[in-house]
């Protein structure tokens, strides 16, 4: 049996791409939160 089937490769690629987008969204939310916090402290 081959472990490198197209389905395994596709699922791994989708998972990595999704995790990358998720981390980018989290980083953006943190940046926005920090920026808004600084402006709100004025």
mmCIF file of the N, C-alpha and C atoms, coordinates in Angstrom:
data_MODEL
# 
_entry.id   MODEL 
# 
loop_
_atom_site.group_PDB 
_atom_site.id 
_atom_site.type_symbol 
_atom_site.label_atom_id 
_atom_site.label_alt_id 
_atom_site.label_comp_id 
_atom_site.label_asym_id 
_atom_site.label_entity_id 
_atom_site.label_seq_id 
_atom_site.pdbx_PDB_ins_code 
_atom_site.Cartn_x 
_atom_site.Cartn_y 
_atom_site.Cartn_z 
_atom_site.occupancy 
_atom_site.B_iso_or_equiv 
_atom_site.pdbx_formal_charge 
_atom_site.auth_seq_id 
_atom_site.auth_comp_id 
_atom_site.auth_asym_id 
_atom_site.auth_atom_id 
_atom_site.pdbx_PDB_model_num 
ATOM 1   N N  . UNK A 1 1  ? 0.846  -1.215 0.000  1.00 0.00 ? 1  UNK A N  1 
ATOM 2   C CA . UNK A 1 1  ? 0.000  0.000  0.000  1.00 0.00 ? 1  UNK A CA 1 
ATOM 3   C C  . UNK A 1 1  ? 0.873  1.255  0.000  1.00 0.00 ? 1  UNK A C  1 
ATOM 4   N N  . UNK A 1 2  ? 0.519  2.201  -0.824 1.00 0.00 ? 2  UNK A N  1 
ATOM 5   C CA . UNK A 1 2  ? 1.264  3.457  -0.849 1.00 0.00 ? 2  UNK A CA 1 
ATOM 6   C C  . UNK A 1 2  ? 0.612  4.447  0.111  1.00 0.00 ? 2  UNK A C  1 
ATOM 7   N N  . UNK A 1 3  ? 1.420  5.080  0.920  1.00 0.00 ? 3  UNK A N  1 
ATOM 8   C CA . UNK A 1 3  ? 0.881  6.054  1.871  1.00 0.00 ? 3  UNK A CA 1 
ATOM 9   C C  . UNK A 1 3  ? 0.678  7.421  1.214  1.00 0.00 ? 3  UNK A C  1 
ATOM 10  N N  . UNK A 1 4  ? 1.359  7.641  0.095  1.00 0.00 ? 4  UNK A N  1 
ATOM 11  C CA . UNK A 1 4  ? 1.259  8.940  -0.590 1.00 0.00 ? 4  UNK A CA 1 
ATOM 12  C C  . UNK A 1 4  ? 0.203  8.875  -1.688 1.00 0.00 ? 4  UNK A C  1 
ATOM 13  N N  . UNK A 1 5  ? -1.032 8.750  -1.289 1.00 0.00 ? 5  UNK A N  1 
ATOM 14  C CA . UNK A 1 5  ? -2.121 8.740  -2.270 1.00 0.00 ? 5  UNK A CA 1 
ATOM 15  C C  . UNK A 1 5  ? -2.562 10.176 -2.552 1.00 0.00 ? 5  UNK A C  1 
ATOM 16  N N  . UNK A 1 6  ? -3.179 10.422 -3.696 1.00 0.00 ? 6  UNK A N  1 
ATOM 17  C CA . UNK A 1 6  ? -3.631 11.794 -4.015 1.00 0.00 ? 6  UNK A CA 1 
ATOM 18  C C  . UNK A 1 6  ? -4.524 12.366 -2.930 1.00 0.00 ? 6  UNK A C  1 
ATOM 19  N N  . UNK A 1 7  ? -5.370 11.534 -2.327 1.00 0.00 ? 7  UNK A N  1 
ATOM 20  C CA . UNK A 1 7  ? -6.266 12.049 -1.285 1.00 0.00 ? 7  UNK A CA 1 
ATOM 21  C C  . UNK A 1 7  ? -5.483 12.515 -0.070 1.00 0.00 ? 7  UNK A C  1 
ATOM 22  N N  . UNK A 1 8  ? -4.482 11.726 0.320  1.00 0.00 ? 8  UNK A N  1 
ATOM 23  C CA . UNK A 1 8  ? -3.676 12.112 1.480  1.00 0.00 ? 8  UNK A CA 1 
ATOM 24  C C  . UNK A 1 8  ? -2.950 13.422 1.209  1.00 0.00 ? 8  UNK A C  1 
ATOM 25  N N  . UNK A 1 9  ? -2.394 13.528 0.009  1.00 0.00 ? 9  UNK A N  1 
ATOM 26  C CA . UNK A 1 9  ? -1.660 14.747 -0.351 1.00 0.00 ? 9  UNK A CA 1 
ATOM 27  C C  . UNK A 1 9  ? -2.600 15.949 -0.368 1.00 0.00 ? 9  UNK A C  1 
ATOM 28  N N  . UNK A 1 10 ? -3.804 15.765 -0.943 1.00 0.00 ? 10 UNK A N  1 
ATOM 29  C CA . UNK A 1 10 ? -4.759 16.868 -1.035 1.00 0.00 ? 10 UNK A CA 1 
ATOM 30  C C  . UNK A 1 10 ? -5.213 17.301 0.356  1.00 0.00 ? 10 UNK A C  1 
ATOM 31  N N  . UNK A 1 11 ? -5.505 16.326 1.203  1.00 0.00 ? 11 UNK A N  1 
ATOM 32  C CA . UNK A 1 11 ? -5.979 16.688 2.549  1.00 0.00 ? 11 UNK A CA 1 
ATOM 33  C C  . UNK A 1 11 ? -4.870 17.382 3.336  1.00 0.00 ? 11 UNK A C  1 
ATOM 34  N N  . UNK A 1 12 ? -3.637 16.904 3.187  1.00 0.00 ? 12 UNK A N  1 
ATOM 35  C CA . UNK A 1 12 ? -2.522 17.540 3.892  1.00 0.00 ? 12 UNK A CA 1 
ATOM 36  C C  . UNK A 1 12 ? -2.318 18.968 3.390  1.00 0.00 ? 12 UNK A C  1 
ATOM 37  N N  . UNK A 1 13 ? -2.420 19.160 2.068  1.00 0.00 ? 13 UNK A N  1 
ATOM 38  C CA . UNK A 1 13 ? -2.245 20.501 1.495  1.00 0.00 ? 13 UNK A CA 1 
ATOM 39  C C  . UNK A 1 13 ? -3.340 21.436 1.991  1.00 0.00 ? 13 UNK A C  1 
ATOM 40  N N  . UNK A 1 14 ? -4.594 20.951 1.985  1.00 0.00 ? 14 UNK A N  1 
ATOM 41  C CA . UNK A 1 14 ? -5.706 21.792 2.427  1.00 0.00 ? 14 UNK A CA 1 
ATOM 42  C C  . UNK A 1 14 ? -5.553 22.138 3.906  1.00 0.00 ? 14 UNK A C  1 
ATOM 43  N N  . UNK A 1 15 ? -5.129 21.152 4.700  1.00 0.00 ? 15 UNK A N  1 
ATOM 44  C CA . UNK A 1 15 ? -4.976 21.404 6.133  1.00 0.00 ? 15 UNK A CA 1 
ATOM 45  C C  . UNK A 1 15 ? -3.907 22.465 6.386  1.00 0.00 ? 15 UNK A C  1 
ATOM 46  N N  . UNK A 1 16 ? -2.766 22.351 5.683  1.00 0.00 ? 16 UNK A N  1 
ATOM 47  C CA . UNK A 1 16 ? -1.688 23.321 5.891  1.00 0.00 ? 16 UNK A CA 1 
ATOM 48  C C  . UNK A 1 16 ? -2.116 24.707 5.409  1.00 0.00 ? 16 UNK A C  1 
ATOM 49  N N  . UNK A 1 17 ? -2.807 24.765 4.269  1.00 0.00 ? 17 UNK A N  1 
ATOM 50  C CA . UNK A 1 17 ? -3.252 26.060 3.756  1.00 0.00 ? 17 UNK A CA 1 
ATOM 51  C C  . UNK A 1 17 ? -4.263 26.679 4.711  1.00 0.00 ? 17 UNK A C  1 
ATOM 52  N N  . UNK A 1 18 ? -5.172 25.854 5.259  1.00 0.00 ? 18 UNK A N  1 
ATOM 53  C CA . UNK A 1 18 ? -6.180 26.383 6.177  1.00 0.00 ? 18 UNK A CA 1 
ATOM 54  C C  . UNK A 1 18 ? -5.540 26.884 7.457  1.00 0.00 ? 18 UNK A C  1 
ATOM 55  N N  . UNK A 1 19 ? -4.561 26.133 7.981  1.00 0.00 ? 19 UNK A N  1 
ATOM 56  C CA . UNK A 1 19 ? -3.906 26.553 9.218  1.00 0.00 ? 19 UNK A CA 1 
ATOM 57  C C  . UNK A 1 19 ? -3.135 27.855 8.993  1.00 0.00 ? 19 UNK A C  1 
ATOM 58  N N  . UNK A 1 20 ? -2.527 28.002 7.798  1.00 0.00 ? 20 UNK A N  1 
ATOM 59  C CA . UNK A 1 20 ? -1.807 29.242 7.508  1.00 0.00 ? 20 UNK A CA 1 
ATOM 60  C C  . UNK A 1 20 ? -2.763 30.425 7.494  1.00 0.00 ? 20 UNK A C  1 
ATOM 61  N N  . UNK A 1 21 ? -3.941 30.244 6.840  1.00 0.00 ? 21 UNK A N  1 
ATOM 62  C CA . UNK A 1 21 ? -4.907 31.342 6.790  1.00 0.00 ? 21 UNK A CA 1 
ATOM 63  C C  . UNK A 1 21 ? -5.443 31.639 8.179  1.00 0.00 ? 21 UNK A C  1 
ATOM 64  N N  . UNK A 1 22 ? -5.640 30.602 8.978  1.00 0.00 ? 22 UNK A N  1 
ATOM 65  C CA . UNK A 1 22 ? -6.168 30.793 10.331 1.00 0.00 ? 22 UNK A CA 1 
ATOM 66  C C  . UNK A 1 22 ? -5.175 31.594 11.170 1.00 0.00 ? 22 UNK A C  1 
ATOM 67  N N  . UNK A 1 23 ? -3.889 31.252 11.090 1.00 0.00 ? 23 UNK A N  1 
ATOM 68  C CA . UNK A 1 23 ? -2.897 31.986 11.875 1.00 0.00 ? 23 UNK A CA 1 
ATOM 69  C C  . UNK A 1 23 ? -2.800 33.429 11.400 1.00 0.00 ? 23 UNK A C  1 
ATOM 70  N N  . UNK A 1 24 ? -2.919 33.660 10.092 1.00 0.00 ? 24 UNK A N  1 
ATOM 71  C CA . UNK A 1 24 ? -2.879 35.030 9.575  1.00 0.00 ? 24 UNK A CA 1 
ATOM 72  C C  . UNK A 1 24 ? -4.054 35.822 10.118 1.00 0.00 ? 24 UNK A C  1 
ATOM 73  N N  . UNK A 1 25 ? -5.256 35.206 10.141 1.00 0.00 ? 25 UNK A N  1 
ATOM 74  C CA . UNK A 1 25 ? -6.431 35.903 10.651 1.00 0.00 ? 25 UNK A CA 1 
ATOM 75  C C  . UNK A 1 25 ? -6.255 36.222 12.132 1.00 0.00 ? 25 UNK A C  1 
ATOM 76  N N  . UNK A 1 26 ? -5.709 35.264 12.891 1.00 0.00 ? 26 UNK A N  1 
ATOM 77  C CA . UNK A 1 26 ? -5.512 35.494 14.326 1.00 0.00 ? 26 UNK A CA 1 
ATOM 78  C C  . UNK A 1 26 ? -4.522 36.631 14.539 1.00 0.00 ? 26 UNK A C  1 
ATOM 79  N N  . UNK A 1 27 ? -3.429 36.635 13.761 1.00 0.00 ? 27 UNK A N  1 
ATOM 80  C CA . UNK A 1 27 ? -2.440 37.709 13.901 1.00 0.00 ? 27 UNK A CA 1 
ATOM 81  C C  . UNK A 1 27 ? -3.056 39.061 13.566 1.00 0.00 ? 27 UNK A C  1 
ATOM 82  N N  . UNK A 1 28 ? -3.886 39.109 12.514 1.00 0.00 ? 28 UNK A N  1 
ATOM 83  C CA . UNK A 1 28 ? -4.528 40.373 12.154 1.00 0.00 ? 28 UNK A CA 1 
ATOM 84  C C  . UNK A 1 28 ? -5.442 40.840 13.269 1.00 0.00 ? 28 UNK A C  1 
ATOM 85  N N  . UNK A 1 29 ? -6.208 39.917 13.858 1.00 0.00 ? 29 UNK A N  1 
ATOM 86  C CA . UNK A 1 29 ? -7.117 40.294 14.945 1.00 0.00 ? 29 UNK A CA 1 
ATOM 87  C C  . UNK A 1 29 ? -6.344 40.819 16.137 1.00 0.00 ? 29 UNK A C  1 
ATOM 88  N N  . UNK A 1 30 ? -5.209 40.192 16.438 1.00 0.00 ? 30 UNK A N  1 
ATOM 89  C CA . UNK A 1 30 ? -4.402 40.652 17.570 1.00 0.00 ? 30 UNK A CA 1 
ATOM 90  C C  . UNK A 1 30 ? -3.858 42.050 17.288 1.00 0.00 ? 30 UNK A C  1 
ATOM 91  N N  . UNK A 1 31 ? -3.386 42.273 16.043 1.00 0.00 ? 31 UNK A N  1 
ATOM 92  C CA . UNK A 1 31 ? -2.856 43.596 15.694 1.00 0.00 ? 31 UNK A CA 1 
ATOM 93  C C  . UNK A 1 31 ? -3.943 44.655 15.808 1.00 0.00 ? 31 UNK A C  1 
ATOM 94  N N  . UNK A 1 32 ? -5.128 44.358 15.264 1.00 0.00 ? 32 UNK A N  1 
ATOM 95  C CA . UNK A 1 32 ? -6.237 45.313 15.335 1.00 0.00 ? 32 UNK A CA 1 
ATOM 96  C C  . UNK A 1 32 ? -6.600 45.584 16.793 1.00 0.00 ? 32 UNK A C  1 
ATOM 97  N N  . UNK A 1 33 ? -6.613 44.525 17.610 1.00 0.00 ? 33 UNK A N  1 
ATOM 98  C CA . UNK A 1 33 ? -6.953 44.685 19.027 1.00 0.00 ? 33 UNK A CA 1 
ATOM 99  C C  . UNK A 1 33 ? -5.944 45.590 19.721 1.00 0.00 ? 33 UNK A C  1 
ATOM 100 N N  . UNK A 1 34 ? -4.660 45.394 19.429 1.00 0.00 ? 34 UNK A N  1 
ATOM 101 C CA . UNK A 1 34 ? -3.619 46.215 20.060 1.00 0.00 ? 34 UNK A CA 1 
ATOM 102 C C  . UNK A 1 34 ? -3.750 47.661 19.602 1.00 0.00 ? 34 UNK A C  1 
ATOM 103 N N  . UNK A 1 35 ? -3.960 47.871 18.298 1.00 0.00 ? 35 UNK A N  1 
ATOM 104 C CA . UNK A 1 35 ? -4.055 49.235 17.764 1.00 0.00 ? 35 UNK A CA 1 
ATOM 105 C C  . UNK A 1 35 ? -5.264 49.953 18.374 1.00 0.00 ? 35 UNK A C  1 
ATOM 106 N N  . UNK A 1 36 ? -6.420 49.264 18.380 1.00 0.00 ? 36 UNK A N  1 
ATOM 107 C CA . UNK A 1 36 ? -7.603 49.892 18.950 1.00 0.00 ? 36 UNK A CA 1 
ATOM 108 C C  . UNK A 1 36 ? -7.403 50.180 20.434 1.00 0.00 ? 36 UNK A C  1 
ATOM 109 N N  . UNK A 1 37 ? -6.716 49.293 21.131 1.00 0.00 ? 37 UNK A N  1 
ATOM 110 C CA . UNK A 1 37 ? -6.461 49.500 22.557 1.00 0.00 ? 37 UNK A CA 1 
ATOM 111 C C  . UNK A 1 37 ? -5.615 50.742 22.783 1.00 0.00 ? 37 UNK A C  1 
ATOM 112 N N  . UNK A 1 38 ? -4.601 50.939 21.935 1.00 0.00 ? 38 UNK A N  1 
ATOM 113 C CA . UNK A 1 38 ? -3.750 52.125 22.082 1.00 0.00 ? 38 UNK A CA 1 
ATOM 114 C C  . UNK A 1 38 ? -4.544 53.395 21.800 1.00 0.00 ? 38 UNK A C  1 
ATOM 115 N N  . UNK A 1 39 ? -5.390 53.374 20.762 1.00 0.00 ? 39 UNK A N  1 
ATOM 116 C CA . UNK A 1 39 ? -6.170 54.570 20.434 1.00 0.00 ? 39 UNK A CA 1 
ATOM 117 C C  . UNK A 1 39 ? -7.215 54.846 21.505 1.00 0.00 ? 39 UNK A C  1 
ATOM 118 N N  . UNK A 1 40 ? -7.756 53.790 22.103 1.00 0.00 ? 40 UNK A N  1 
ATOM 119 C CA . UNK A 1 40 ? -8.802 53.970 23.107 1.00 0.00 ? 40 UNK A CA 1 
ATOM 120 C C  . UNK A 1 40 ? -8.229 54.552 24.393 1.00 0.00 ? 40 UNK A C  1 
ATOM 121 N N  . UNK A 1 41 ? -6.930 54.379 24.609 1.00 0.00 ? 41 UNK A N  1 
ATOM 122 C CA . UNK A 1 41 ? -6.318 54.876 25.848 1.00 0.00 ? 41 UNK A CA 1 
ATOM 123 C C  . UNK A 1 41 ? -6.032 56.361 25.773 1.00 0.00 ? 41 UNK A C  1 
ATOM 124 N N  . UNK A 1 42 ? -6.253 56.981 24.628 1.00 0.00 ? 42 UNK A N  1 
ATOM 125 C CA . UNK A 1 42 ? -6.047 58.424 24.503 1.00 0.00 ? 42 UNK A CA 1 
ATOM 126 C C  . UNK A 1 42 ? -7.043 59.098 25.388 1.00 0.00 ? 42 UNK A C  1 
# 
